[in-house]
């Protein structure tokens, strides 16, 4: 089953995308900022913004998803 049809997997993929985009933006800020209007890089730039501005909530969601994966 793909991650699009399983809600828990979709949330895991979304959290991983946010965390990865935030990390990449911290390492290479000019690469993402320069291409933020690009149709391919733009969504990752937006995910990086979400990760930077809502980092406590994203971290909490990661811990919850890790707990759910560990128990279930």
Secondary structure, DSSP 8 states (H G I E B T S, - for coil): --TTT-HHHHHHHHHHHHHHHHHHHHH-HHHHHHTTTSTTTHHHHHHHHHHHHTHHHHHHHHHHHHHHHHH-
